[in-house]
């Protein structure tokens, strides 16, 4: 079972993600980011590619798609907080965006 990030892990790893527009979710131990694409089909294509990665990781995002925008929230529900799984998926999402 994954474990919640330590303070040291948070300081080191979350700062890197914050530089890529990830933010803490108010009132939750979760991070979020809004991705904007040129069109709906590009947003949906990105979601499809990320869905395959998430399924392989057995770690699934909370997300909402409206036209060319995808709002993502990551947290590990089994421990009710941020874990290494969230960091890894966030990094993979950012790579898929490019």
Order of alpha helices (4+ residues) and beta strands (2+ residues): alpha-beta-beta-alpha-beta-beta-alpha
